[in-house]
Amino acid sequence: MTDASSRAAELLKEHRDSIDRLDAVLVYTLAERFKHTQAVGRLKAEHALPPSDPLRESQQIERLQRMALDADLDPEFAKNFLNFIIGEVIQHHKKHQS
Ligand SMILES: C=C(O[C@@H]1C=C(C(=O)O)C=C[C@H]1O)C(=O)O
């Protein structure tokens, strides 16, 4: 192995270690978020509130897109990602109500 290729292998490993740590943060963060949304779902079911709240969703999407721009993340990706998660949450809320 040349010096250049062993340095490349070292850098690849460092990046992958960081990716693994960040993936763990994502999974634990998502799990914590779902715990809160499940609690919201139970509250909504107990108080006959609708599963989705479009005003709150649009405020969140706006906020997330501002943060994404600040963080140098594609705001369109951030929007799609949050919409995907919210879609899952609403399905959970509908189950609470059935
Ligand atoms: C969690 C809630 O329920 C739904 C899910 C949301 C979310 O995952 O962020 C936001 C709004 C609602 O459509 C809520 O009303 O706060």
The ligand as an SDF file (V2000), in Angstrom:
LIG
                    3D

 16 16  0  0  0  0  0  0  0  0999 V2000
  -47.3710   15.8420   17.1940 C   0  0  0  0  0  0  0  0  0  0  0  0
  -48.4780   16.4340   16.7320 C   0  0  0  0  0  0  0  0  0  0  0  0
  -49.3190   15.8290   15.8020 O   0  0  0  0  0  0  0  0  0  0  0  0
  -49.0900   15.8520   14.3950 C   0  0  0  0  0  0  0  0  0  0  0  0
  -47.6790   15.5550   14.1020 C   0  0  0  0  0  0  0  0  0  0  0  0
  -46.7610   16.5490   14.0780 C   0  0  0  0  0  0  0  0  0  0  0  0
  -45.2990   16.2560   14.1800 C   0  0  0  0  0  0  0  0  0  0  0  0
  -44.9100   15.0860   14.0620 O   0  0  0  0  0  0  0  0  0  0  0  0
  -44.5130   17.1990   14.3920 O   0  0  0  0  0  0  0  0  0  0  0  0
  -47.1850   17.8960   13.9960 C   0  0  0  0  0  0  0  0  0  0  0  0
  -48.4910   18.2180   13.9000 C   0  0  0  0  0  0  0  0  0  0  0  0
  -49.5650   17.2030   13.8630 C   0  0  0  0  0  0  0  0  0  0  0  0
  -50.0560   17.0830   12.5530 O   0  0  0  0  0  0  0  0  0  0  0  0
  -48.9170   17.7490   17.2130 C   0  0  0  0  0  0  0  0  0  0  0  0
  -50.0720   18.1320   16.9430 O   0  0  0  0  0  0  0  0  0  0  0  0
  -48.1210   18.4310   17.8760 O   0  0  0  0  0  0  0  0  0  0  0  0
  1  2  2  0
  2  3  1  0
  2 14  1  0
  3  4  1  0
  4  5  1  0
  4 12  1  0
  5  6  2  0
  6  7  1  0
  6 10  1  0
  7  8  2  0
  7  9  1  0
 10 11  2  0
 11 12  1  0
 12 13  1  0
 14 15  2  0
 14 16  1  0
M  END
$$$$
